[in-house]
Amino acid sequence: MKHPNMGLHIRTYDDEVTRHAHDYHQLVLPLAGTLFLSVDAREGEVVQQRAAIIPSGSSHGFAATADNRFLVIDLPDRLAPSLDRLPRFVELDSALRHYVQFLHAQALGDAGATTSQHPMLLLLLQLLQERHGSRRQLDCRVHAAQQFLHDHFHRSVSMAEVASVAHLSIRQLNDLFRHQVGVTPHQYLIELRMKEAWRLLEQSDLSVQRVADAVGYASLSAFSDRFRRHFGKPPSHFRRLST
């Protein structure tokens, strides 16, 4: 089964058991009610603090209780090449549950806006990978570049620096990094900064200017512009959402 529009969807399900498969990954996140799922012969529920991960091509059956509502995220294979390595059912901690609420608000306000949704979905995948995934065996040069970005994202970083650490040209690094990680080093750097900015806005009392400083932006306007393009909302909106 193909889906024409990848992105965020709010869906309800019948109480009758249905089984199918599709050629894209799917995340099912709880909003209300309970969804009973069987994925690759593993049975579980999507309810309250638990989500389901359905890899591309996996046969799955489902049925739901009355008055249900779920946030469903359809993802092409290329966007999440290692998603099938995660457990089929995962627990959502408080930060992830809060992010699900944020995504829900985005789905209500920006239905079909897949361009602005893309980075938000990448961030969700990173959060899930950090909490429930096993580390991939990366090329040592990619690992060195990745570690450098993690250690220095709070300051100005040039791709020439990153390539030098990996002992590659910028072009070679971009190609190898994209192949193994799924994004370029520059995109990965932005994801690190936006993920940390989101965490600080949610969990600290730092001003937006201080948050910008903490993630490598000397200019508040440059940070706010990047944040808005990344999440579709300004930092101030995200902070109001977390209070």
Secondary structure, DSSP 8 states (H G I E B T S, - for coil): ---SS-EEEEE---SS-EEE--SSEEEEEEEES-EEEEETTEEEEEBTTEEEEE-TT--EEEEE-SS-EEEEEEE-GGG-TTGGGS-SEEE--HHHHHHHHHHHHHHHHSTT-HHHHHHHHHHHHHHHHHHH-------HHHHHHHHHHHHHTTS---HHHHHHHHTS-HHHHHHHHHHHHSS-HHHHHHHHHHHHHHHHHHH----HHHHHHHTT-S-HHHHHHHHHHHHSS-HHHHHHHH-
